Amino acid sequence: MDSQLVGTQNEYRYMRELARLPREFSYEELKMATNNFRPENKLGSGGSGSVFKAIMKDGTKMAVKRIERAEYGKQEFQAEISAIASVQHVHLVRLRGYCSHAVENEGAFFIVYDLLPNGSLDNWIFPKRGCPIGRFLSWKLRYKVAVDVARALVYLHHDCCPRILHLDVKPENILLDENLEAVLSDFGLSKLTKEDEREFQPKTIRGTAGYMAPEWYLGNSISDKCDIFSYGKVVMDLIFGQRYVCLDRDGNDIYIKGGNSAQELQTFHGFMWDKLTQKGLLDLIDKRLMKDGKVNEKEASLLVHTALCCLDEDPKKRPGDMREVLDMLEAGKPDGIRAIIDRFPREFFKEKVPKGTPGLLVIIVHEAYNIVGKYTTKDLYAQFSFRREWRETKHVKKDRNPKWEEEFSFLLEEAPVNDKLSVQVISSRTILCVLNGDEYLGRVFINLSDVTERKRTNEVYQLCYDDEPTNGKIHIELHWRTQ
């Protein structure tokens, strides 16, 4: 037997053992299923090849990816097969089979996936000629897509062994199933990394223009921070419904030109900061969503803050990992809210308010966390004072994480630009030796000039005791409403 053929067979056997490969299709099967890869069956193109719709003999619909770049084909084929064959996650594409018969036939490789009925995300968020006007994702579904993709990347980065970097996260590689749930696909540029391998030097630059992290484009070492950057760009696409990610120094679209430099990134950040400061977030959101009238402003603010965290040009300043990003997006996690607040200057969304402007100050006391008393912790309530008025919440018994969800309002003749709100958490009926039966557990002073400029704040504050920080925190939302 020819030694070269033996070597090839051994290599395939090794690949099958390594990746636990599913079914091996013949080239003739795929050729017949795609009608000889006719153009009308082409679903799209990715970073390493084209995808075709296939109907198998039993009527099952599949997606067949043909890796077309011969100079990288073998490497990409091995990477994609070994990566996706071992992953099992609801938000990652399921591999059905592969074809290696064509290794000796024009150097092509084929991978067979589930065919998802609703196509890729780009067809649902970017307006296109010929597409029905009513076909676009609602705000609720867009936010869910952001969370679903974050969960998929958390799984790849932290729950796979070896860890997997996707390296081509973009709307075209996010598919939607029958329930419009997001499924991340196309591992053609994947990198399998060892547990202790945090970054590596790529041999080639093969990402997608407009979604590549600057360190990759500039030829520096890359890491999971590249996926975090690309994820941030996808989130921006979800919010705005267009590729704001590609602006040159004059603010013109550069997506079709390709490339993405540090200068362009800086310009993009400057552009977004200016727009958000001058117009506000709601003026920039996809107009179709605004007409729909169901945009959640809190979620929109959370998404854009998260995206800008991910898009920092310096990878060290991006979130530590995708778990932190997911924490930012999951509701009810104070650490996620805190992570966003700490990363951004107070200028964001600010609007100067004249001191004499009348309005309504609304204080919403949500909950507190990790409240521990010196003696006991029960019957907790929050008490706050503003302009010599005192208010307090209901009492919550025996809970270190009391939840109040109470709203208070003050009608004011002028904006509280120079005022502070004093908030303290108190435990009543502790023990007899405590004066008045109450024990003061922590306090925070909140500068109200911030809410008059931003109209709304939603933050988790550190509680202090005798000017020393405690482990306790309190979640308070403030609104300043003018006519």
C-alpha positions in Angstrom: 0.0 0.0 0.0 1.3 3.5 -0.9 3.0 5.1 2.2 1.3 8.4 1.5 -2.1 6.8 1.5 -1.3 5.0 4.8 -0.2 8.2 6.3 -3.5 9.9 5.2 -5.6 7.1 6.7 -3.7 7.2 9.9 -4.2 11.0 10.1 -8.0 10.6 9.6 -8.1 7.8 12.2 -6.3 10.1 14.7 -8.7 12.9 13.9 -11.7 10.6 14.5 -10.3 9.4 17.8 -9.4 12.9 18.9 -12.7 14.6 18.0 -15.2 11.7 18.4 -16.5 12.5 15.0 -20.1 11.8 14.0 -21.1 10.4 10.7 -18.8 10.6 7.6 -20.7 11.5 4.5 -19.5 10.7 1.0 -18.8 13.5 -1.4 -21.5 12.1 -3.8 -24.1 12.3 -1.0 -23.4 15.9 -0.4 -23.2 16.7 -4.1 -26.6 15.2 -4.6 -28.1 16.8 -1.5 -27.0 20.3 -2.6 -27.9 19.8 -6.3 -24.2 20.0 -7.1 -23.7 23.0 -4.9 -25.9 25.2 -7.1 -25.8 29.0 -6.4 -29.5 29.1 -5.5 -28.8 26.7 -2.6 -26.1 28.9 -1.2 -27.1 30.3 2.2 -24.1 32.5 2.8 -20.3 32.7 3.2 -18.2 32.7 6.4 -14.6 33.4 7.3 -13.4 30.1 5.8 -16.1 28.9 3.3 -19.6 28.9 1.9 -22.7 27.2 3.3 -25.3 25.4 1.2 -28.8 24.1 1.9 -28.9 20.3 1.6 -31.8 17.9 1.5 -30.7 14.4 2.3 -32.3 11.2 0.9 -34.6 10.9 3.9 -35.8 14.4 3.4 -33.9 15.9 6.3 -32.7 19.4 5.8 -29.1 20.1 6.6 -26.5 22.9 6.1 -23.3 21.9 4.4 -20.3 24.1 4.8 -17.6 23.9 2.0 -14.2 25.1 3.2 -12.9 26.8 0.1 -9.6 28.4 1.1 -7.1 25.8 0.1 -4.1 27.4 1.7 -5.8 27.1 5.1 -8.3 24.3 4.4 -6.7 21.4 6.2 -5.9 23.4 9.3 -9.4 24.9 9.5 -11.0 21.6 8.9 -9.2 20.0 11.7 -9.9 22.9 14.0 -13.6 23.0 13.3 -14.1 19.3 13.5 -12.2 18.8 16.7 -13.8 21.8 18.3 -17.5 21.4 17.5 -17.7 17.6 17.7 -17.1 17.6 21.4 -19.3 20.5 22.4 -22.8 20.1 23.7 -24.7 23.3 24.4 -28.2 24.6 23.6 -26.7 27.7 22.1 -24.0 26.1 19.9 -24.6 24.6 16.5 -24.9 20.8 16.4 -22.5 18.9 14.1 -24.1 16.1 12.1 -21.3 14.9 10.0 -18.3 15.6 7.8 -16.8 14.7 4.5 -13.0 14.2 4.0 -13.3 12.3 0.6 -12.4 15.5 -1.2 -9.0 15.9 0.4 -7.6 14.5 -2.8 -10.2 16.2 -4.9 -9.4 19.9 -5.3 -8.5 20.2 -1.6 -12.0 20.9 -0.3 -13.5 19.8 3.0 -17.1 19.6 4.0 -18.9 19.9 7.4 -22.6 19.1 7.9 -24.7 21.0 10.5 -28.3 21.2 11.5 -30.1 23.6 9.3 -31.9 26.2 11.4 -35.1 27.5 9.9 -34.7 31.2 10.5 -31.3 31.8 9.1 -28.7 34.1 10.5 -29.0 37.1 12.7 -27.9 39.6 10.1 -31.1 39.0 8.1 -33.2 39.9 11.1 -31.5 43.1 12.3 -30.0 44.8 9.2 -32.7 46.2 6.8 -32.2 44.7 3.3 -33.8 45.2 0.0 -36.3 42.6 -0.9 -36.9 41.5 2.7 -40.4 42.0 4.2 -40.6 45.2 6.2 -42.2 43.4 9.1 -39.3 40.9 9.5 -37.2 42.1 12.3 -36.4 41.0 15.8 -38.3 42.6 18.7 -36.4 44.2 21.5 -37.2 41.3 23.9 -35.7 38.9 21.4 -32.6 41.0 20.7 -31.8 41.2 24.4 -32.3 37.4 24.6 -29.9 36.9 21.7 -27.3 39.0 23.5 -27.6 36.8 26.6 -27.7 33.5 24.6 -24.5 34.3 22.7 -22.8 35.3 25.9 -23.8 32.0 27.5 -22.4 30.1 24.4 -19.1 31.9 24.7 -18.9 31.3 28.5 -19.3 27.6 27.7 -16.5 27.6 25.0 -14.1 29.6 27.1 -14.6 28.0 30.5 -16.5 24.7 30.3 -14.8 23.0 27.4 -11.6 21.0 27.7 -9.5 22.1 26.0 -10.9 25.7 26.0 -12.1 27.0 22.7 -11.8 30.5 21.3 -14.3 31.1 18.5 -12.5 34.0 16.8 -15.2 34.9 14.3 -18.2 36.1 16.3 -20.5 38.2 14.0 -24.2 38.3 13.1 -23.7 36.1 10.1 -22.4 33.3 12.4 -25.3 33.5 14.9 -28.2 31.4 13.7 -31.8 31.4 14.9 -33.8 28.3 15.5 -37.6 27.7 15.2 -38.1 29.7 18.4 -35.8 32.5 17.4 -33.3 31.4 20.0 -29.6 32.1 19.1 -27.2 29.4 18.2 -23.5 30.2 17.6 -22.0 28.6 14.5 -18.9 28.5 12.3 -15.9 27.4 14.1 -13.6 27.6 11.1 -11.2 29.9 12.8 -11.4 28.3 16.2 -8.4 27.9 18.4 -8.2 25.2 21.0 -6.1 26.3 24.0 -4.6 24.6 27.0 -5.9 25.6 30.5 -2.8 27.6 31.2 -2.6 29.2 27.7 -4.1 32.6 28.1 -2.9 34.1 24.8 -1.0 33.0 21.7 0.6 34.5 18.6 -1.5 33.8 15.4 0.2 32.7 12.3 -2.2 34.5 10.0 -4.8 37.3 10.2 -8.1 35.8 9.0 -11.0 37.4 11.0 -13.9 39.4 9.6 -13.3 43.0 8.9 -15.2 45.2 11.3 -15.4 42.5 14.1 -11.7 41.8 14.7 -10.1 43.0 17.9 -7.4 45.6 17.2 -4.6 43.5 18.7 -5.3 40.7 16.2 -5.4 43.1 13.3 -2.1 44.7 14.4 -0.4 41.3 14.7 -0.2 41.1 18.4 -0.9 38.2 20.7 -4.6 37.3 20.9 -6.7 35.7 23.6 -10.3 35.3 24.7 -10.5 39.1 24.8 -10.8 38.9 21.0 -14.1 37.1 21.3 -15.2 39.6 24.0 -14.4 42.5 21.6 -16.3 40.8 18.7 -19.2 40.2 21.0 -19.3 43.9 21.9 -19.6 44.7 18.2 -22.5 42.3 17.8 -24.3 43.8 20.7 -24.0 47.2 19.1 -25.5 45.8 15.9 -28.4 44.4 17.9 -29.1 47.8 19.5 -28.8 50.1 16.5 -29.8 47.8 13.6 -26.9 48.9 11.4 -23.1 48.4 11.4 -22.1 51.5 13.3 -18.9 49.5 14.1 -17.3 50.6 10.8 -16.7 54.3 10.6 -13.7 56.1 9.3 -12.4 59.4 10.5 -15.2 61.2 8.7 -17.9 59.0 10.2 -18.5 57.1 6.9 -19.1 53.4 6.7 -16.0 51.4 6.0 -17.4 47.9 6.3 -17.1 47.2 2.6 -13.6 48.5 2.5 -12.4 46.0 5.0 -9.9 46.5 7.8 -10.2 48.1 11.1 -7.5 50.1 12.7 -6.8 51.5 16.1 -7.5 55.0 14.7 -10.9 53.9 13.4 -11.8 52.2 16.7 -10.9 55.4 18.6 -13.1 57.4 16.1 -15.9 54.9 16.6 -15.7 55.3 20.4 -15.6 59.0 20.0 -18.5 59.0 17.6 -20.6 56.8 19.9 -19.8 58.9 23.0 -20.7 62.1 21.2 -23.9 60.7 19.9 -25.0 59.2 23.2 -24.2 62.4 25.1 -25.8 64.7 22.6 -28.9 62.8 21.6 -29.4 60.1 24.2 -29.6 56.4 23.7 -33.2 56.1 22.6 -32.6 58.4 19.7 -30.1 56.0 18.3 -31.9 52.7 18.8 -33.2 50.9 15.6 -36.1 53.1 14.5 -38.2 49.9 13.8 -38.0 49.1 17.5 -39.0 52.6 18.6 -42.0 52.4 16.3 -42.9 49.1 17.9 -42.9 50.9 21.2 -41.6 48.1 23.3 -38.0 49.1 24.0 -36.9 48.5 27.6 -34.8 51.6 28.4 -33.1 50.0 31.4 -32.1 47.0 29.3 -31.0 49.3 26.4 -28.7 51.3 28.8 -27.3 48.0 30.2 -26.6 46.6 26.8 -24.8 49.7 25.4 -22.7 50.1 28.6 -21.8 46.4 28.3 -20.9 46.7 24.7 -18.6 49.7 25.2 -16.9 47.8 28.0 -16.2 45.0 25.6 -15.0 47.4 22.8 -12.1 49.0 24.7 -9.1 49.1 22.4 -6.9 47.9 25.3 -7.7 44.2 25.9 -6.7 44.6 29.6 -9.4 47.1 30.1 -12.2 44.9 28.7 -14.1 42.7 31.1 -12.0 40.0 32.7 -13.8 37.2 30.9 -17.2 36.3 29.3 -18.5 35.2 32.7 -18.3 38.8 33.8 -20.0 40.0 30.7 -22.9 37.5 31.3 -23.1 38.8 34.9 -23.6 42.3 33.5 -26.6 41.2 31.5 -28.4 38.9 33.9 -31.0 40.8 35.8 -30.8 41.0 39.6 -27.1 40.6 39.9 -25.7 43.6 41.8 -22.1 42.8 41.0 -22.9 43.0 37.3 -24.5 46.5 37.8 -21.5 47.6 39.9 -19.0 46.4 37.2 -20.6 48.6 34.6 -20.9 51.6 36.9 -17.2 51.4 37.9 -16.0 51.4 34.2 -17.7 54.5 33.0 -17.3 58.2 33.8 -20.2 60.2 35.0 -20.4 62.2 31.8 -22.3 59.4 30.0 -25.8 60.4 29.1 -25.5 63.7 31.1 -27.7 66.6 30.4 -27.1 69.9 32.3 -30.1 71.0 34.2 -30.7 74.5 35.5 -30.8 74.8 39.2 -34.2 76.5 39.2 -36.0 73.7 37.2 -38.9 72.2 39.2 -39.6 68.5 39.1 -40.3 65.2 40.9 -37.5 63.3 42.6 -38.4 59.6 42.8 -36.5 57.3 45.1 -36.9 53.5 44.6 -35.3 51.4 47.4 -34.9 47.9 45.8 -32.9 45.7 48.2 -29.8 45.3 50.3 -27.1 42.6 50.3 -24.9 40.9 52.9 -26.3 42.8 55.9 -24.9 41.6 59.2 -25.4 43.1 62.6 -23.1 43.2 65.5 -25.7 41.4 67.7 -28.4 39.9 65.4 -29.8 40.6 62.0 -33.6 40.7 61.8 -36.4 43.2 61.3 -34.4 45.2 58.8 -35.5 48.5 57.2 -34.0 51.3 55.2 -34.3 54.9 56.4 -33.4 58.0 54.4 -33.4 61.7 54.9 -33.7 64.5 52.3 -34.0 68.2 53.1 -34.9 67.4 56.7 -37.6 65.0 55.8 -37.4 61.4 57.0 -38.8 58.3 55.3 -38.4 54.6 55.9 -39.3 51.3 54.3 -41.3 48.4 55.6 -39.5 46.0 58.0 -38.2 42.7 56.7 -37.7 40.0 59.2 -34.7 37.7 59.4 -33.1 38.2 56.1 -29.5 39.2 55.4 -30.6 40.2 51.9 -33.8 42.2 52.5 -35.9 43.1 49.6 -38.2 46.2 49.9 -39.1 47.4 46.4 -40.7 50.6 47.7 -41.0 53.9 45.9 -41.0 57.4 47.5 -41.3 60.8 45.8 -40.6 64.5 46.5 -42.2 67.3 44.5 -39.4 70.0 44.3 -39.4 73.6 43.2 -35.9 73.3 41.9 -33.4 70.5 40.9 -31.5 69.1 43.8 -28.1 69.8 42.2 -26.4 70.5 45.5 -28.3 68.0 47.7 -27.3 64.7 49.2 -29.5 61.8 50.1 -28.6 60.0 53.3 -29.6 56.3 53.4 -29.0 53.9 56.3 -30.0 50.3 57.0 -31.2 49.6 60.5 -32.1 46.5 62.5 -34.9 47.0 65.1 -35.7 45.0 68.2 -32.3 43.4 68.5 -31.4 43.2 72.2 -32.2 45.4 75.1 -28.8 46.8 75.6 -29.0 48.6 72.2 -30.4 52.1 72.5 -34.1 52.4 71.5 -34.0 48.8 70.4 -32.4 49.7 67.0 -29.0 48.9 65.6 -27.5 51.1 62.9 -25.8 48.7 60.3 -24.5 51.0 57.6 -24.9 54.3 55.7 -24.3 55.9 52.4 -24.5 59.5 51.2 -25.7 59.9 47.5 -24.9 63.0 45.6 -28.1 64.0 43.7 -26.5 66.2 41.1 -25.9 63.0 39.2 -29.6 62.1 38.8 -30.5 65.6 37.8 -28.1 65.4 34.9 -28.7 61.8 33.8 -32.4 61.8 34.6 -32.1 58.3 36.0 -29.6 56.3 38.0 -29.7 52.7 39.1 -26.8 51.8 41.3 -25.7 49.5 44.1 -23.9 51.5 46.8 -21.4 50.4 49.4 -22.5 50.8 53.0 -20.1 52.2 55.5 -20.0 52.0 59.3 -18.1 54.8 61.1 -16.5 55.8 57.8 -15.3 52.2 57.3 -16.7 50.1 54.4 -18.7 47.0 55.3 -19.6 44.0 53.2 -23.2 45.4 52.9 -24.6 47.1 49.8 -27.9 48.7 49.0 -29.6 48.9 45.5 -31.3 52.3 44.9 -32.8 53.7 41.8 -33.4 57.4 41.4 -35.4 59.4 38.8 -35.6 63.2 38.2 -38.7 64.0 36.2 -39.4 67.5 34.8 -42.4 68.7 32.8 
